[in-house]
Amino acid sequence: MLFQSPKMPIAASLASAFLILGGCSWSHRHSDLECMERAMHFESNRSSRDGMIAVGSVVMHRVESTQFPNTVCGVVGQKGQFAPGIMSGRMDAKAMPKVTEAANAVLQGERHPLTGNANFFHTAGHRFPYDNMHYVLVTGGNAFYEKRESQLVTQPVPPQPLEGLTIQ
């Protein structure tokens, strides 16, 4: 049996296996709120509420998709998808009240109204040679896009930045 010892009940050994396989440890298991805060803090640079809500919307779109992990922490911690060190970096305490408010709002169902079905974003101003990027929004320093078959892309360049749609 996996991780079982005579002193460890089966349920505890299975729980430890899930935590290890899920990338968490007994000593530091992140909550959905903390993972969402980390995504918003490190990916939107706390630049605007719109930017944070849009990043959170992408996280939730991924959670709801069968192509990505089905938990907030699974999405945010997925290797190579978000900023390096996102799960372990130190967050700026001064920024946290705004970050926490935005994270709670997204976890309670708020979405940026223009993210559409975007599962992806990159730093605004960067350009890529791909022909499958359908841009839906630029806000908070990021360009948000859906991946589509090239013939279905109607917005191949990022639109003008837009702020102020998610005013609290």
N, C-alpha and C positions, 0 to 999 in steps of 0.2 A: 504494500500500500504506500502511496505517495505521502511523504512527510509524516508518517505515523510512527509514534514511539509508544511504548507501554504507558508512559505518563501523560500522553497527549490524546484526548478523546478524538474520535473520527471527525466530528464537526469542526473542532479547532484546527486539525491538520488540513482539512479541506479549505477552511477560511484562509489559512496561511498560504496555501497553494494559490488560491485566487488572487490574494494581495500581491504575491510575488509575480505571478503571471501578468497581472494588471499594471505592473510598474510602480506599485505603491509599497510601502513598508509599514510595519506596525508602528514605527517611531514617528512617521510623518505622512499621514494620509490626508490629502487635500479634500476639502468639501467642494461641491459644485460652485458655491459662491466664490471661494478662493481661486479656483481654476478660472472662472469667468473674470474675476478681478485681474488675474495675471495676464490673461489674453488682452483685456482692455488696456491695462497699464503699459505693457511692453509693446503692443502692436499699434496702438493709436497715439502713443506718446502723450496721452492725456491732453491732446490738443483741442478737443471740443467734445461736447456731449454727443453731437451727431456722429462723430468719428467713433466714439466708444460704443454707441448703440449699434452702429453699422458693423463693427467688429463682432460684437455680441450676437448680432443677427446671423452673421456667417457661421459662427460657432453653432448656433441652434439649428441652422439649415443642415449643417453637417451631422449633428446628432440625429436629426430626423431622416437622413439619407442612409440607404443601405450600403453606400460606398465608403463610409467612414465609421469609426467607433460610435457606439450608441449612448455614450455618456459625455458630459461636459469635460470631465478630466481626461477621458480617453481621447477626445478630439484635440484638446489643448496640448496634451502631452505627446501626441503622435509625432514620432521622429521625423524631422525634416520638413514639417508643415508650418511651424511658427518660429518665432525668434529663438535663437540659441539661448539656452539658460532660462527659458520662460518659466520652468517649474521650480527653479532654485534661486533665481536672482532676487536681490533685495529691492523691495518696492519703496518708493518715496512716501513717507508718512504724511507729508503735507497734502499730497494728491489724493490720498485714500478716501476722504469723505465723498468727493465727486465720483471717484471710481466705484466705490461701494454702492452709491445710489444708482448709478447706471447699471451695474451688474445685477442688483436686485430687480430693477425694472425689467431687464431682459428675461431674467429667470421667472418673472411673474407674467411674461407674455408680450411685453412691448417689443416691437420690431421697427427698424428704420423703414419708413414707407417706400423707399426707392431701391432697396436691395434686391427686390424681386426674388429670384431663385439663386442668387449669387452664392457660390460655395468657395469663392476665391477672392483674394485681393493682393495687391502689391503696393509698394511705395509709389505715390503719385510722382510723375516725372520720369519714371523708368519706362523704357519701351522694349518690347519683345517682338521677335519676328513671327510669332505664331498667328495663324489665320483663324483660330477657333475661339478667340477671346471676344465675347460680346459684353461691352462695358455698360453698366447700369448707373454708376454713381461715382463721383469723386467727393470725398469729405474727410475731414480729420487727417489729411496728409496721405490718404490711401485711395487707390482706384479699385473699385469693386467690379467683379465680372462673373459672368456665367461662361462655362465652356460649352460650345455648341458645334455642330457640324459647320464647316466653313460657309456653306451656302445659306445657312440660317442666321449668320451674323449680320445684323443690320446696324450695329454701332461698333465699328472696329477700332475706334480711337476713344480715349476717355473724354467724357463731357466736361464742361466747365465745373470747377468746384462749387459745391452748394452747402451752405450751413444754415442752421436755424430752424430746421424742421421738427426737431425733437425737444423743443424748449419745455422745460419742466414747469 
